[in-house]
Amino acid sequence: MTGKPTRELPVWRSLLYVPTNVPKFTATAADRGADGIILDLEDAVAPAQKAAAREMLPGAVAEVGRRGASVLVRVNRPWRMMVRDLEAAVIPGVAALALPKIESAEHVQAIAEIVDELESERGLPPGGVQFVAMIETASGFFRTEAIARAHPRVVAITIGAEDLALSVGMLPEAEGLFYPKQQSVFAARAAGILPLGFIGTVAEYKDTERFRATIQRSRKLGFLGAACIHPLQVAILNEEFAPSEAEVATAERMMAAYDAAMREGRGAVEFEGKMIDIPVVERARGVLTRAAAIRARTGGAASGG
């Protein structure tokens, strides 16, 4: 990816939300094919069930991660509730925390300090639990760039469409979401982290063809993956957030032509009837790097078809 890639980032084309306290969902989540499962302690869990959901986390983590998916936990926002969630969620098997309604870089840093302590107390690898910063308020949005750079644990940012729309008094429709969502891509790329999401709302899942078109558009705008609330969406995310076989083949031919031109000392490079320059070549290189990362993640399946 472009920007400042100073570390290896996870491959999360698809992240499937699952309520932690519903065994029939956690029992089947691993079979859905998602790159990651987000065990939810927030919106999907009623207030009266929060404590029980925390107690169920260790078993749920093992269950949803049994096929190799990354396991994430979405915690709650109010500080006292969040601290209890962190106490429950910083355990073996949890790869990352999804942090809702992040307001500032300092907010992220305070959470990171608590996680530092928990990892140390529990003998977990320092820095092992990563963060997905969720920007869901008008005030948080204007600090998106600082939040993206706030801490090494932050590996991704995303805009929470429904909550942000509520915060600014608009409907969660593509027209209004385009600006904040695209800004999150710029901030993520500048910080060298993953831009997650799509130009739309996660609540619309029944029209799969419309959803596919939304993801295709969002990938063109720079997004690398997204969260979803229904298993039907997983395959679409995996396919559309991966280079197609045709894209990979074209990139391979382009790189071969470019390398041959460089060996021959030619400054101008022609590829299939067109002159190509460095940005085009680097884009092709990025396609191949992305395909290789997906192959490593999935054990061989590299493209979206």
Secondary structure, DSSP 8 states (H G I E B T S, - for coil): --S---S-----SEEEEEETT-HHHHHHHGGG--SEEEEESSTTS-GGGHHHHHHHHHHHHHHHTTTS-EEEEE--SSHHHHHHHHHHHSSTT--EEEE-S---HHHHHHHHHHHHHHHHHHT--TT-SEEEEEE-SHHHHTTHHHHHTS-TTEEEEEE-HHHHHHHHT----HHHHHHHHHHHHHHHHHHTSEEE--SS-TT--S-HHHHHHHHHHHHHTT--BEEESSTHHHHHHHHHTS--HHHHHHHHHHHHHHHHHHHTT-SSEEETTEEE-HHHHHHHHHHHHHHHHHHHHHTS-----
